[in-house]
């Protein structure tokens, strides 16, 4: 009897092993594959370190140089040209604001062309989405370099770079918000005799408009930081002031500019955060009513 029970248990275990093989651990072939994959990853990592000449000596020298720079940054000082620093910071904020507003306005109609529930022509919608992907695939800094060549040095190149890069991202985010909107309101407008354009205007847009504004506010905050990098390549703003002071190694003034940037972004983040909360709260309240 115990022998039959043991045979029965063995067959049951084998049956469960065939149904759920992962529950009984990895097979020898799977373990070999994992070891080979781990060895290949370590080999690739070692080759990357060798290719980039990453050595402990270089890392130590770099950290030592960074520590020297940090010591020279204390105490921060605005220097004699403090007015130029404030002007550059104002230019960066203005670049971020103008670029974000224009990009958000243009992205609204484009987002409807990329929404599945608005544009039902698959080929056209696919083309619009791929256009968004193509523009989004180019970094903002690359756009800034191109516009500096096209329109010359100054904030205009930075504004155009922000518009171009944010346009595709906002259009994609807006189109996803439109696709997730409640379609019953639009269907009710059409059922009562309204046109499709009226259904979009009064049935969908009021639902997604708070989300669109909230996302635009977040991009404004993000673009304020990005504007500093754009200035390094000649697109104006506070980045130009940083680049000039790094060249002459005025690290105390660089520290002052960094602190000014942190304070400015913090204030913008605080204000935009409160606005986003009000917009989202208002939308939730309207949904409840």
DAFENVEN-V9815 format. One line per field, one symbol per residue. phi: phi as a letter, one per 20 degrees, with the letter a starting at -180 (. if undefined). burial: # if it has 24 or more other C-alpha atoms within 12 Angstrom, else .. A space follows every 10 residues. Layout:
phi=???
burial=???
This chain:
phi=.gffffffff fffffffffc fffdnffgff ffffffffff ffffffffff felecgffff ffffffffff fffdefbfmf efffffffff ffffgfffff ffffffffff fffeefedee ffffffffff fgfffffefg ffffffffff dnfpfgffff ffffffgfff fffffffffe ffefffffff feofefffff fdddgffefg ffffffffff ffffffffff ffeoemnfff fffffffeme ffffffffff ffffffffff ffffffffff fffffffff
burial=.......... .......... .......... .......... .......... .......... .......... ..#....#.. ...###.### ########## ########## #########. ....#..##. ##..##...# ########.. ..######## ########## #########. #...##.... ........## #.######## ########## ########## ########## #####....# ########.# #..##..##. .##..#..#. .........
